[in-house]
Each structure stands twice: as structure tokens, then as C-alpha cells.
Amino acid sequence: MAVTEPAPAAVSAGHSAAHEGILRRQSARESAARTYARALPIVPVRARGLTIEGADGQRYLDCLSGAGTLALGHNHPVVLDAIRKVLDSGAPLHVLDLATPVKDAFTTELFGTLPRGLADRARIQFCGPAGTDAVEAALKLVRTATGRDGMLAFTGAYHGMTSGALEASGGASDVRVARLPYPQDYHCPFGIGGADGAELAARWTESLLDDPKSGVPHPAGMILEPVQGEGGVIPAPDDWLRRMREITAARSIPLIADEVQTGVGRTGTFWAVEHSGVVPDVMVLSKAIGGSLPLAVVVYRDDLDVWPPGAHAGTFRGNQLAMAAGAATLAYVRENGLAERAGVLGTRMLAQLRSLAAEHPCIGDVRGRGLMIGVELVDPAAADRPGQGARLVSHVPVPSAGGPGTPGGSTGPLALALDRSPRPLPPAPELAAAVQRECLRRGLIVELGGRHSSVVRLLPPLTITDEQAAAILDRLADALSAAVRRHPG
């Protein structure tokens, strides 16, 4: 429904006292590891769709959506109805991994959405309730199936907070994980971006795998995100993703697609790998598949299903309420074309944000796919500093099918040239934090991400209207202007 979202409401003394008391007790009792609560000092008490109401009486447009969990927004009627039906039926809520009608319905709906080529020969493992547990299961699966130990992962990756997931992420290192360059335009690891940068990243991967002196033994699998979320909203180029599929298939390396945040229509297709036509061997799914409740699964090709009973278990892998809410969410997204709608609306929002960038030199880059959007903030005052005027660029000759020595083929080492276009400006994490605060003052909840927490991230529900999208962008633009005035750099 098209509703004009209200600005933050006036705060009564009673509301304010309750709000502040809850926040004080949280600060005194909860772990120092808490995260969102530090940047977003609100106390949600009611929510519907895009809107959250806090204990202080203020209302907010929620562009965090439970870190992408709420595909349909807060308390969508079809989700609430599915949960009530299970509660009213008297069905057991905790069943470990036993078969139930609710689980059967969820699995049937999920399999009906999977990429063609995987659905007809898929197996599913229900894991613990978090996406990181599903990542652990996927790593264990490919190691068991291949008899190998090492993994390939990418710079900027985020796959969860358990030890194995952290090994595959950019926040930790392990001798079993080889880190590969993830292609991107704005911060290209090779300084060129575009198709040439992606080609060089693919060649790097091939060289590492085929060079017996690379120090990387034949791996058990490769794990990647079709769009890096926590890494700063970086979509993988479609051609590069197809190359990763070709490289892994040719070397019998299972390809794991982490669709925890990108899945269920978020990027404009039901699963983000569908943009490139890639069919992975393993998919890690969580967040939106539970319809706002904890649920995580691994879906994989049947020939990988060689692990013994109990190889990966979990007490809370049979969450019936989550499966009911998830089946309702999957069906609603599919039946109402919300993935396609996310693609259209996301393209429009990206265009409007790029117009905003033309007015603000502190916006270094705007990128995303569907309703997974990032705005990277930079320090424009650094433009005249030494080293910002030029960058060294590798021009990569692409060999023809005939190889070296044939017309148009590669004939020698990489050529180097000096590109006079400016380097990306340094990140501005303090400005990004200021924008987040100014957004909150205007009743807009956004998340920060990227290498230096300098990317303002938008993950609105797939159900937002055009009017609500306009309200989000208006508040963000106003918050940016206010933050720039208060933090001129």
C-alpha cells in the first residue's frame, strides 16, 4: 500500500524515560561484542512493513531489514498467518530432523525456486539456525566429498563468525584457505577495474591452481558471494563468475555460492547466481528463507552426498515456525514477482543515487544489484595529496583461441602503463558514521559496511513502494548534506 511515511514523532517524557532505562540496562548487562546496538540506540516495540516504532515513540524507516532477513518487511500478514496456523494446529514445534508436513512443504517450495540444473538433483541439509553454521556444513561437505582439505576464498568475503567461516572470510587467516582477488571497479586490486581487471583476477586464480610451486595444493572447494555484502556491496561481474564456474568445473573443485544475504529475490533474480547463468555445486542459504525466523540450510548436488549420518547435526535444525514462515515468504516472493520488482526499483534507486553523487564529491562510488545498494563515502580533500594523481595499470593481453603466436594472440609478458586517471580517494569512515547518525535523527535506519566501514548500505524490504523508496532517498540525501556541513573534512 502507498502510505506517506511519517517523520519522527514527538517524544513524551514517559516514553523517553522508558527508552533510556532500557538502553542503560542493556549497556550494563550485555557483552562488549554487541554491534548494531551501539550505532542504533533505539528500542523497537512495534513494527510493520518498512516501519519500526521505538519505545521513545519515534518511527523509523528500516533499511537494515534484519541484515537482509526480512524480505517482506516486518510482520507481513502472510508470515504471521503461516505461523499462527502451525501454532493453532497443535503440531510439535521442536522435532530435530524428523519429517513433518511443514518441513515437506518448505522443502518443496524451496526446491521449486532453485536454479535449473541443481533442483532436479539436489539434496538438502538442515543446519543450526544461523547462516554461519550452514557455511561450516558446506565446508565440511566438500572436504568429505573430495578427500581434500584446502579452500579457496576471496578478499573482502564475509561468511559468518564461527571458526571455519572466519577462515573463509577476510577477517581471519588459516593455512588451509587461499585468498584470491575479488574483482571490483572502484578498488580494483590491480588498479584497472572493468573487464580487464576481472580478466586479470581470473588469470591469477588459474595460475595459482595450475602452478605446482604456488604453494596452494588442490583444494576441496571454492566459496564466493555473488554480491559481497559486508565487503561493501560489490557485485561480481557476470563474466568473471562464469569463469570461476569454468575454472572449478575443469579442475573438479566444487563451487559453493554463499547466498545467505543475496537470496530470495534481493538482487533482482530469485538467486543472485542466476544473473550470470551459473549453477553452483553447493548453495548456502539462510536469512530470508526463514521468513524472519532463524533457519539455515545447505543445498547441494546429489553426488556430493557422501557424508555419514550425524556428520553435521544441530539441536535446533527442525524449527517448524521458521519453515512455515519461510515457505510462505518464498511463495509470496515467487507469486508476486518481487525479485523482478527489486531489479526494476533497485536500478531506479541506483540512478538517483548516482545523480546525488554528482552533487557531492564525498560520494566516491554508488553500486549494487537490485535492493542491495551501497554508497561509498570518501575524503574529497585528499584529491590534491601526493599519489592521488596517477596509478600504475596492468594492461592484460587476452590470448586468442590459437594461443601465443597466432593473430591477435598473447605474445609476451604483461605490459605496464601509467594511467593518468585519479586513484580512488581514501575512505571516510567518520563521515559515514555521521551520515548514519543523521539518518537516524531523520527516522531512517541504515547500516555501514565495507573495508573501513565507509559504505552506507541500503537493504530495504522487497515490498517497498515507489513512494517509500523516494522517502528513503530524500532522508538519506538530507542526512548526507547535514553530515557534510558538520564534518567538512
N, C-alpha and C positions, 0 to 999 in steps of 0.2 A: 504494500500500500504506500502511496506517496504522501508522506507526512512531513511538514516542516519541523525539523528538529529544534527543540528549544535551546536557547543559550543557558548557561549555568544559572540555577535558581538562587535566590537569596538564601543565606544560611541563617537559621534561627539559633539562638543561644543554646537551646536544649540539644538540637542536632549537633552543634559544634562541640559541645562538651562530651557527648557520647562518642563522637568520631575521634576526638583527641585522646580520650581514655583508652579506647581500643588500640589505637596506634602506639600509645605509651606502653601498654601491656605487651603488645607484640614485640616491641624493641627490647623490653626487659627479659622476655621469656624465650624468644626464638633464636635460632642459630645465626652466627655471623655470616653464614653462607647464603642467606636469603638474598634474592636478587631483585625481582620486579618490585617488591615492596619498598625498596629504597628509592627507586626513581619515580614510583607511582604511589604516593602516600594517600591512597583512597581506601574506603571501606565499603565495598559493594554490598547492597542489601536487596536490591531488586534489579531485574534485567529482562529485556525483551528485544529480540532482533538485534539492531545495532546499538541500542541504548542501554547504559548502566546507570542506576541511581545509587549514589553513595549515602552512607549514614549521616553525612552532613547536609543532605537534601539536594546536593548538586547532581546534575545529569551530564553524562559524557557520551560522546560517540566513540565506540570501541573499535579501533583499527588494529588491535592486537589479537582479538578473537581467540584467546587461549593459545597463543603462539601458532595459530592456524588450525586449532582443533575444531572450532565452531563454524563449519561450512555453512550452516543455515542460521547462524547467529544464536543469540541466547534464547532458550526456552521456546523453540519453534513448536507450533501445535502438533505437527506430525511426530516429532520426537517425544513430546510429553504424552501423546496418545499411545504410542508404542510402549512406553514404559508403564503407563497405567494398566494396559491390557495384561502385561506379564504379572504385575502386582495383584491385579484383581483375579487372575486365573488360578492362583494358588500354586503355581509352578515353583519348583525349587530355584533359589537364586544362586546357589553355590553347588556346582556339580563336577569340579575338577575337569577332566577331559571326556566325560561321558557324552554320548549322543543325546540331543534333545531336539524337539521340533523348532525351537528358537534358533539353535545353532545351525540346523539344517537350512532354515530359511535364510539366515545370514550368509552362509557359505554359497548357497545357490545364487543369491543376488550378487555377491562379490564376484563369483566366477563369471557371471554374465557381463561384467564390466571389463574383465581383464583384456590386455592386448591380444589380438588374434595371433595364434601361433603358440601361445602359452596356455590359454584357458582349456584347450582340449586335451592337454596332457599335464595339468597342474596337480600338485599336492599342496596341502596347507598345514602348517604347524601353528597352533595357538600357543602363544608365549605368555610370559608375565605381562603385567598391564602397561608397561612403558615401551616406547619405541626402542630405547637403548637395549632392552632385553631381546627384542627381535633382531637387532643388529648382531648381538652376541650369538644368537641362534644361527644366523646366516653365515657368520664366520666359521662357527663350529661345523655347520653342514658341509661347506665346500672343502674344509680341511679333512673331514671324514671321507668325503666322496673321492677326493683326488689323492689322498695319502700324502699331500704336501702341506707345508706349514706357513710359508711366507704369504704376504698380502700386498697388493698394490692399492694405494690410496692417493689422494690429491691434496695439494696445498690449498688451504682455506676450507678444508672439509670440516663438517660437524656431523657426527653420527651418534652422539649420546655421551653419558657421563660415567658409565661403568668402565672397567679397566680395558677390556678388549675394544670397546667403541672409542675410547680415548686414544688408543694406539692408532686407530684408523683415522682419527681426526687430527687437525692441525695443532691441538693443544698439548700433545704428548708425543714422545717418540719411542720406538722399540725396534730392535734389530730385525724383527720379523716383518716389519712394514716398510716398504719402499715408497717414498713420497715422489709423486710425479707433478709436473706443472699443469695447472688447470688454466685453459685459455680464457683470456678476457681482453677487452679492448682498452679500458681506461688504465689499468695497471698491468699491462702485458708483461710477463716475466722476461720476455725477450726484447721488449721495447718497440714492438711494431704493431701489435694488435691485428684485428681483422682476420681475413682468410690466411694471410701469410703467418701470422702468429699462431693460429690454430694448427696450421700445417707443421710448423716447427715443433710445437708441443707433441704432435702425433709422431713425428720422426724421433724425437727424444725418447718416447716410450718404446718405439720399435728397436732403437739402438740399445737401450738398456736391457731389453728382453733377449736380444739376439747376440749381444756381445758376451762371450764367455768370461771376460775379465771385468764385467760391470760390477761384480760383487753382489748381484741380485740373482739368487737361484730361481728356478722355475716356480712361479707362485701358485698358491691354491686358488686364488681368485682376485678379481679387481672390484672394488666398491666405489661408486660415484653417486653424486647427486645431479639429476638433470638440471636443476637450478640450485646453486648453493644459496642457502638461506642465511644462516648465521654468518657465513663468509662475506655477506654484503649484497645479497640478491644479484647473483651472477648467473645468467642463463648460459648453459653450454651451447656452443654453436652446433647446429644440426649435423653439418658435415663432419665435424670432429667427433660427435657422438657415434655417428655411423662408422667412422674409422676405428673407434675404440671397440665397437662390436666386431668389426672385421679382424682387428689385431688379436683380440681374445679368442674368437672362434677358430682362427687359423692355428692357434697355439694350445688349444684345449684348455683355456683358462675360463672358468665360469665368471660371468659378468653379473654383478649384484647392483641393482638400481635401488637406491635409498629414496623411496617416495613418501617418507613419513610426513613431510610438510608440503610436498608438491602435489600429492594425490587428491582424488575426489574432486576434480574439476578446477582446482585452484589456478592452474596456469593457462586455461583455455581449451584443454583436452582433458578427458577423464583422468588419464595418467600422463605425466609430462613426457615420458619416453615416446609417446605417440606423435609428438611434433616431428620427430626425426624418423619415425617408422621402425625404431629399434625394438626388438623383442629380447629382453634380458633373460638370463637363466634363472635368476632369483630376484624377487621383489620384496623389499621390507616395507611394511605398511603399518601405520598407527595414526595417531591424532584424529583426523576427521572420520575415519572408518568406524569409530565408536560413537558417533553422534553426540559428542560432548562428554562421554564417559570413557574410562580407561580400557583400551583394547589394543593389542598389538599382535600381528601375525607375520609369518614368512610364507610366501607363495613361491614355489619352485618347480622346475622341470622334473618329471617323474623318475628319470634315470639317475638323479642325484639322491633319491630317497633310499639311501643305504645305511643310515644310522640305526642302531639297535633301539628297542623300546627303552624309554627313560633317558635317552641320550641328552634330551633337553626337556625339562619339565618346569612346572611352576604351580604353586597352590592356587593362584587366582587367575588361571587361564580359562576359566569357564564362566565368565561374567555374563549372566543371562540378560541383565538390563542393558549392558553395553551392546550386546549382539542385537537385541531388539531395536535399540536406538540407532545402531549402525545400519541395520538393514533398511530402516525407514529413511535414513539420510541418503544412503546410496540410491534407493529407488526414487526419492524426490529429486535429487540432482539429475538423474538419468531422464526421468519422465518430463521434467520441466526445462531441459536444455540449459541447465545452469553453467555447464562448462563452456558452451558456446557464448553464452551471455557474459561470462567472465572475460573471455577473449576480446569481445567487442568493447565492453566497458573499460577493460584494462588498457586497451590501445588508445582509447579516447583520453583516459586519465594521464597516461604517459605523455601524450601530445600536449596536454595542458600544462603539465609539469615542466616539459621542455621549453614551453613559452615562458614560464616563470623563471627558468634558468637563464634565459636571455636577458632578464632584468636584474639578476642577482649574480655577480661574479663569484660569490661564495658557493654557488652550486657547481660542483665540478662535473658531475655526471648524473643522469637520470636513466635508470634501466629497470628491466623487469620483464615478466611474462604473465599475461592475464592479471589477476588480482593479487599478484605477488610483486610489490613495487618497492624500489629503493631510490633514495635521493642522497647522493654523497656530498657532504659539505667539506669545503677546503678553505685554505687560508689564502685569499687573493693578494694579500700584502707580500707574499713570498714570490710574486711573479718576477720581480726585478732582482732577486737574490742570485748570487753566482751559481751556475749549474742548472738554472731553470730555462736557459735559452736554447739548448740543443740536447740531443740524445743520440747515442750510438745505436744504429739499427742493423739487424742482420737481414740481408736480402737473400731469400732462400730459393735457389733454382729448383723447380719441380721437374723431376725426370719424366720423360715420355715413356710410353709403354715399352719402347725398344731399349730403354736404358741409356747409359752413357755412350756417347759417340754417335748416336742417331740424331737426325734433325730434331731440334727442339729439346733434346735430352740434356741431362746434367753432365757437365764435363769436368767439374773440378770442385774444390772446397767452397764453403760458404763465402760469399763476397760481403764485405763490410762497407757501409757508407754512413755519412753523417746526415741525419735528418734534422732540418732546421725548425721543425715544429716543436712547440714547447713540451716539456715534460709535464706529467700530471702535477698539480700543485699539492703541497703537503696536506694531510688530513687535518680537520679542525674538530677534534672531539669535544672541546669545551663549548664551541658554538653549537654542536649537535645536541649536547646536554641542555644548553639554554633553550634551543628550539623545542625540545621535548617538554621542558618546564612551561614554556609559553603556550604550547599546545594544551597542556593540562589546565592552565588558567582559563583557556577558552573552551573547555569542555571537549577536548579531543585527546584520546589515548593513542600514542604511537610508541613503537619500540625502536631501539637503536641496535645496530649490528655492524658487521664489517671488521676489518683487522684492527682498527683503532677506535671502534665504537663511534664512527663518524658518519654512518649511513642511517638516515631516518627511514624506517621500514613501515610500509602500509600493508596490512593483511586483513582487509575488511571481509565480512561475510559475503558469500556469493549471492545473497538475497538483496543486496542494497539496491535502492532505486537510483535513477539518474539524479533526482533531487538531493538524495542523501550524499551521493558522490560529489556533487557540487558543493554541499555544505562542508564536507571533509576538506576539499581543496581550498575553499575560502578560508577556513580556520587555519590550515597549515600555512597558507600564504601570509596571513596576518601575523601568525606566530613567528614566522621567519623574519618578517620586516621588523618586528619588535625586538627579536633577539639580536639582529644586526645592529640596531640602534644602541642597544645596551652593551653589545660586545663587538665594537667596530674592528677588532683585530689589532 
